[in-house]
Amino acid sequence: MLSRTVLVPVLLTVAVLNAQAPPAGASPGNLPSYSIVDVGNLPGATPGEEVVAGMNNAGQLVGWAWVGSTTHGFVWSNALGYTDLYDSIGAFVVYGINSAGQIIGSYVGSGGSCSFLYSNGVVTATTCYD
């Protein structure tokens, strides 16, 4: 049991260090650069009650926020700002976005807790559990 407790943090540290390593053959002149951008808040969201859960290579962010007593999933992009996805799906939580802009998440529906794929404005429930 002790070895598992010690091993997990070590593996996570290695994964983070490897993810930040420069590409092979990279020189200081051709390394990617990053900047911090204040994306503000989802309109109507309770301040401090937002979660960014994922980001893709295009810099789109996804997450959810409390608006009143309901969670609203969102997509943020530099070009469009915030897009509230509540009207498309209802109350839900978003977990990630891929390079094609497809979003995954979960919601509670008539079939229980459901996972979904949101792609090009279409929501597809993938699995529901009671």
FENURJO-V942215 format. One record per helix or strand of 2 or more residues. SS is the DSSP state (a for helix, b for strand). FROM is the first residue (numbers start at 0). TO is the last residue. Records with the same first field share a line. If there is no record, write none. Layout:
# FENURJO-V942215
SS = FROM-TO, FROM-TO
This chain:
# FENURJO-V942215
a = 1-19, 27-29, 85-88
b = 49-54, 60-66, 69-76, 80-83, 91-96, 102-108, 111-118, 121-128
